[in-house]
Amino acid sequence: GKTREAKSTRVYDAAEIIGRALDFKFFQPCVLSPEEHPFGIQGAVLNAGTLKGRNKMRELLRRFGLGLAANKTVSAGVMLPWVHAQVQRYVPSCADKVPEPVSKKKKGKKGKQEA
């Protein structure tokens, strides 16, 4: 019922408060990066195997983002290098491979070139 929903939303509320209150120079190494640390969420995000688990991690990250948007220690000069590092880390594994260019001339059955 309502009690169960209230308990589940407290975690998201806490994530937003942490994002808003914690200095960004501590946020990344203390909250986002440590895979093995119980407070680090990177391991949980990367290991979320079910759709339900991935949706929970998506909501958690969204709420951290809302908090960071209101955080006075977050500026473009601080955030852009961090975002760049994350993109370099994760995008190559997600991006499609670029196909090799195909030659315009094809060889026929007897080895003669066709246009």
N, C-alpha and C positions, 0 to 999 in steps of 0.2 A: 504494500500500500504506500501511503504517503511517507511513512517513516523510512521505508527502504529507499525510496526515491531521494529523500532528503539526505540520507547517508551517502548515496552514490554521487550526488552533486556537490557535496562538501569537498571532495578531492579536486574537482574542477575549479571550485571557488578558491581553494588553497593555491592551486597552480597559478591562477590569475593574480592573486595577492603576491605570491613569490615573484612572479614576473614583473610586477609593478614596483615592489619594494627593494629587491636585491640589486645591488650595484652590478651593472653588466659585466664588469671585469671579473666578478665572482660567479656570475650566473652561468657562463659558458663552462668553466672548468669544474664547477661544483654540481651543476644540475644536468647539463646536456651531455658532457663528454664521458664521465666515468661509467664504463660498461659494467664493472663488477660492484661498484658502490651501490648500497641500497637506495640512495637518493638519486642516483644517476638514472636518467630515463633512456639513454641511448640503447642500452642492452634490451630493455623492454620493448622499445619501438622496433628494433631490428628483429627481435624474436617473436613478435606477434604473428602467430601462424593462422589464427582463425579470423574470419570476417568480423566477428564480434570484437575480438581483441584489437584488430587493426582500427576499427571504428572508435574504440576507447582511446587508443593512442592518438588518433587524428584529433579527437575532441580535446585531449589533454594538451597537445601541441598548439591547438587553436587558442585555448585559454591562456597558455603561456604567452602566445603572440599578442593577445589582447592586453595582457599585463605589460609586456614589453613596450607596446605602443604608447602606454601611459607613463612609462618609466622615464624620469628626467635624466638618467645617466646614459640613455640610448640616443645617439645622434648618428647622422649619416657617416661621419668620419670614423665612428667606432663600429657601426653595424656593417657597412659595405665590405670591409676586408673579411669580416667573419662570414658573411653570406657568400662571398667569392670562394672562400676556402671550403665551405659546405658544398657549393655547386661543383667545384673541381673534384671533390671527394665522391659524390654520389651520382652525378649526371652521366659520367662515362659508362657506368654499369647499366643505366636505364635507357640510354640512347640506342637507336637502331644503327647498325653498322652501315656505312656508306658503300653502296655497290660499286664494283669496279667498272670503269667505262668499257663499253662494248665496241669492238671494231665495226666500222660501217661496211666494210667489204667482207663478203662471205664466200667461201670456196664452194664450188659445185661438186658434183659426184666424181668427176674425173680430175679434180685438182685445179680446174680453171677458175679464175676469179669472176664472180658475177657482181654486177652493180646493184 
